[in-house]
């Protein structure tokens, strides 16, 4: 069987991810300030543009690219678009109406707001997660370990199946969701199992796989401290989220 690479969503967060709160706040500061200083006047975004014109298409495409990046990073949320466009036009025309000190103060305020919003989101997610795990752990068939890992056996492989150790690599199929059922990563959906070392993945996987035997298929419920905690490699996984995985251990490599 050929080798397959694991998704980066499974990688140990200490090796593969950064704090979403810090990232969004610092990105907000640098991107917003950079755009304000390098571009930025007053015009409606709905202004008619002749996109048959080659130069207009170029300018429009650059604007779309910048806008998509800002949307993806959550920076546009809560920003007055008229003020934003006015700032870009003023910067482009070198007619900026605020001093550098005033610009930095405004950006700092924006950064503080984003940090506060990120903290509130983490606290709300943590409360929701704790309530879910408490209720889920009381369900019949769900086993809880000392670390907080919860799992239930979907099906078992051969009785003499081997279990991996931290020095092993494994081949596995998995389907990962948030507690509301939202899929964030799935080798099953891709139609290709993943190969990875047990020390390369989030700690909940490292623990669970050593309890499994080849051929087993389990459903794992990982508390935030065994997954990404306040960190995440993708906005698809909010901070302090419990993660649910269906995992089938195919081979030990």
N, C-alpha and C positions, 0 to 999 in steps of 0.2 A: 504494500500500500504506500502511496506517495506521501510525503510530508506536507503538512498544512500549517500555516502560521495562525496563531491565536489573534483574536481581535484585541486592539489596544484597550477596549473597555474592561478587559479582565486583568490588565496589568496592575501590579502593586502600586497603589496611589503615591507612595513615597518615591517611586521611580518614574511614574508616567503622568501624573496630574498636578495641577496647581490650584490654589484657592480661587474659586469662582468670585468670591467677594472681593479679594484683593485684585484679581485680574480685571474685573469689570470696573472697579473704581479707578485703577491706574490707567486702564485703557480709555476710560471716559475722560480723565484729565488730559492725557497726552493727545488723544485724537481731537477732542473738542477744542483744546487750546491751539493745536496745530492748524486745524481748519479755520479757526477764527483769525489767526495771524497770517495764514498763507492765502486765504481766499476772501471770503465774505463780502446789503443794500436792499432794496425793497422792491419786490416784484412778486406777483402771484405765481405759485407753482403750476397753476392751471393755464398760464399764458400760452397762447397758441404758438407752436413751433413747427416750422416746415422741416419735417424729418426726411424729406426727399433730398435736402441739401446735405452734401457730404460733411461739411464742417459742423453743421448742426447735429448730425448723427454722432460725430465724434464727441462733441461737448456733452450731448445728452447721455451717451454711453458712459462717459467718465462720471457724470453725476449719478447715474443709476448705480454704478459700482461703489461709489462712496456711500450712497444711501443704503445699499444692501448690507455693507459692512457694519454700518451704524445700527441698523435694525437687528442684525444677527447678534450684536453685542449688547442689545438692550439699552443703547444710549439714547435713541430717539424718543423713547417713552417719556411723556411728561414735558417734552421740549416744545415751546411755541414755534411752529414752523415759520411764521412770518419773521420772527426775530432771528431765527437761525439763518434763513436765506438773506436777510438784511445784513447780517454779520459777514457772510461769505462775500457778498457784493462789495461791502465797504472795504474789506481786506484786499480784494482784487483791485479796487480802485484807489487804495492807499488813503482812504478817508475814514479810518477807524475813529469812532466817537468816544471811546473810553481809553483811559491811560493804561499802561501795562500793569500797574498796581491794581486798578479796578478789574482788569481782565483776569488776573490771577486770583483775586478775591472771589470773583464770580465762579471761576472754575473750581476753586477750593470748596465753595459752598455746595456746588453740584456734586463733587466727590463725596463730601460728608453725607449728603442726602442719599446717594447710592449705597454708601457703606451702611447707613442706618437701615435702609430698605432691605439690603442683603442680610443683615443681622436679624431683622424681624422675620424674614422668610425662613432663615435657618431655625429660629426658635419655634415657629409655627409648624414646620416640617417635623421637628424633633418631637413635639407633643403628639402629632398625628401618628408618627412612627411608633412611639412608645405605647400608645393606645392599641394600635394594630397588633404589635408583638405580644402584648399582654393577653389580648383576646385569642390570638392565634395559638399561643403556647398552651392554652387550656383545651384545645380541640383534641378529640380522640385521634390517635395515630401520629400526633406530632411529638417528636422527641426534642428536648432541650438539653444542650450541653452546658458545662460550667462557664464557657466563654460567652454564652448568649446565643450561639448558633441554634437554629431550629430546623428540623428536617422531618420529612415523612417519606417512607419507602413507597414508590409507585410500582416497581417490579424488581425482582432479584435475579441475578445471574446464577451460574453454577455454584454449588455449595463449596467447591474447592477453588473458587476464583481467587486470584492473588489481589492484594491491596498495595497501592503504591506508597513509597516513602518520599521524603523531601529531596532525596538525591535522584528521583526518577522524573522522567517526562511522560506525559500521557496523551492519548488521543481521545477526545470527548466531543459529544454533541451537547449543545445547550440552547436554552431559550430563556432570555432574561426580560423581566417586566418590573415595572414599579408596582406598588401595592394596589393601585387602581386598575391594573391590567395593561397599562401602556407599555408596548414593546420598545425597548431601547437597543437591544442587540440580540441576534439569534443566528447561530451557525445552522440551525435547522432550516430557517427561512432562506439562508444562502445556499443550502444544499451541500455544504462542505464542512466536515468536522474540523475541529481546531486542535493543534498540537502545542503544548506548552510545558515548561518545567513547573513543578509544584511550588518552587520558591519565587516564581515570576508573577504569580497571580495574587489577587486580593486575599487577605488572611482567612476569610470565611471559606474560600475555595480550598486553600491549603489544608485546613482542618478537615473539611468534609470529605475531600477525595481520599485522605488517608483512612477514613472510616468505611469507605466504599470498596467493593470488590469488582473486578472486571465483569461486565454484563449487568451491573446494577443500574437502575434508573431511579433517582431520588428527586424530590422537590425541596430545595433549600430556601430558607428564609433568613437573610443576613441582616442583622442590625447594623446601623451606620458604622459602628466602631470596627466591624469586620468587613466593611465594604469601603466606602470612600469618605465617610464622615462629612466634614464640611468641605471636602475636596471632591472634584469630579473632572474627568477628562472631557466631558461634554455637557452642554446645557440640557440635554435630554434627561439627565439625572440631576434633580435638584439637590441642594445640600441637605445633609442629615436625612437621607432617604434610606428606608429599608428596601432591600432588593430581593426579588423572588426569581429563582432559577430552577428550571427543570434540567437536570444533568444526567447524561447517560455516559458511563465510563466504558469506552470501547476497547482500549488497549493500554498496556504499560510499555513504554519505549525504553 
